[in-house]
């Protein structure tokens, strides 16, 4: 659950590193990375049929519009 993830993150990092935002996932990820001037690390695949996708829809959108540094892992 969200609460469990938040608790786990706070055990290892005292600063605010966890947030919940509504809207387009790619847009929210890019906004947050650019506001914090940080590297965006993102997985290449989502949960929908990775065999038929080279990259997930969110990752594809992020790659096409990003102005920040990206690290994409498989």
N, C-alpha and C positions, 0 to 999 in steps of 0.2 A: 504494500500500500504506500501511498504518498508519505504518510506519517512515519513509516518504518524507514523509508529511504532518507527522509529528512533527518531522523535521529542518527542514522548511521553516518551520514555526511558530517554532522556536527561533532561526532566523536573524533574525527580525524582532522577537521578544519574548523576553527572557531568562528571564522568570518562567514558572512552570508554568501553561500555558494549555491543555494537551492531556491528556485523560484517557480511559480506556476503562472502561466500566461495563456490567455485565450486568443484564438485567431489562427492565421496561416502559420504552420510550423516553421517553414523556411524563413518567412519574414521575421518571426519572433527570434529565431536563432541568430540571424544576421544582425538584427537590431541590437541584441544583447552583446554579441561579440564586438560590434563596432563601438558601442557605448563604453565598453570596458577596455577597448583597445587590446583585445586578446586573440590568441590563436583559437580557432574553432576546430575541434576534433569531433569527427562524426563517422559513424559506421556506414559502409557502402550499401548495405541491404536493410530493408525493412522486414516486416513479417509476412509480406504477401508474395508468394511464389517467386523466390529469388532465382530459380532456374530460368525464368523467361525474361528477367530484367538484368541489364548490365549494372545499373544502379537503381536504387529506389527513387520514387518520385520526389520526395523531399530533398534527397541528396542532389539529384539532377538540378532541381531549382536553385539550391544553394550554390552549386558550382557555376551555374550560368550567371548568377547575379552578384556573387560575392566581391566585395572590395577589400576584405580583410584576409589574413593568412588562414589557409585551410590545411588540415591533415585528415585525409580520408583513409580509413583502414578497412580491410576485408574481413 
